Amino acid sequence: MCYHFQSGDMLEWLKTQVRVIEAWREDVASRPDLDLDLITRIEQHYQWLTAEVVNLERSVTRRATSPVFGKLRAV
């Protein structure tokens, strides 16, 4: 994902999407007519989105703790 986040709202929206996929995956897994192909695709998407959210959270945390003007260098 190559989007520079301006606010935490987008990150919170993505976290909501992870929870939606969790509910969807549990619903599909509990059905008697299991579609293993669908379950596999949902699981792959869930794993990918979860990893992206974790990476974005780390990025936001790093930016929040880094100095505003970066490192100063002698000229």
C-alpha positions as CSV (number, residue, x, y, z in Angstrom):
1,M,0.0,0.0,0.0
2,C,1.6,3.3,-1.0
3,Y,-0.6,5.9,0.6
4,H,0.8,8.6,2.9
5,F,-1.6,8.9,5.8
6,Q,-2.6,12.4,6.9
7,S,-4.7,11.3,9.8
8,G,-5.5,8.3,11.9
9,D,-9.0,8.1,10.5
10,M,-8.0,6.0,7.5
11,L,-6.0,3.7,9.7
12,E,-9.0,3.2,12.0
13,W,-11.2,2.5,8.9
14,L,-8.7,-0.2,7.8
15,K,-8.8,-1.7,11.3
16,T,-12.6,-1.8,11.0
17,Q,-12.2,-3.6,7.6
18,V,-10.0,-6.2,9.4
19,R,-12.8,-6.8,11.9
20,V,-15.4,-7.2,9.1
21,I,-13.2,-9.7,7.4
22,E,-12.8,-11.6,10.7
23,A,-16.6,-11.8,11.1
24,W,-17.0,-12.9,7.4
25,R,-14.3,-15.6,7.7
26,E,-16.0,-16.9,10.9
27,D,-19.4,-16.9,9.2
28,V,-18.1,-18.8,6.2
29,A,-16.2,-21.3,8.3
30,S,-19.3,-22.1,10.4
31,R,-21.5,-23.0,7.4
32,P,-22.2,-26.7,6.7
33,D,-21.5,-26.2,2.9
34,L,-17.8,-25.2,3.3
35,D,-16.3,-23.6,0.2
36,L,-12.6,-24.2,0.9
37,D,-11.6,-22.0,-2.1
38,L,-13.6,-19.0,-0.6
39,I,-12.2,-19.6,2.9
40,T,-8.7,-19.7,1.5
41,R,-9.2,-16.4,-0.4
42,I,-10.7,-14.7,2.6
43,E,-7.9,-15.9,4.9
44,Q,-5.2,-14.7,2.5
45,H,-6.9,-11.3,2.3
46,Y,-7.3,-11.2,6.1
47,Q,-3.6,-12.0,6.6
48,W,-2.5,-9.4,4.0
49,L,-4.7,-6.6,5.4
50,T,-3.7,-7.4,9.0
51,A,0.0,-7.2,8.0
52,E,-0.5,-3.9,6.2
53,V,-2.3,-2.4,9.2
54,V,0.6,-3.5,11.5
55,N,3.1,-1.9,9.1
56,L,1.1,1.3,8.8
57,E,0.8,1.5,12.6
58,R,4.6,1.1,12.9
59,S,5.1,3.8,10.3
60,V,2.7,6.2,12.1
61,T,4.5,5.5,15.4
62,R,7.9,6.1,13.9
63,R,6.8,9.4,12.4
64,A,5.3,10.5,15.7
65,T,8.5,9.9,17.7
66,S,10.9,11.3,15.1
67,P,12.1,14.9,15.2
68,V,10.0,17.3,13.2
69,F,12.9,18.7,11.2
70,G,14.9,15.6,10.9
71,K,18.6,15.4,11.6
72,L,20.7,18.5,11.3
73,R,23.9,18.3,9.3
74,A,26.9,20.7,9.2
75,V,27.3,22.5,5.9
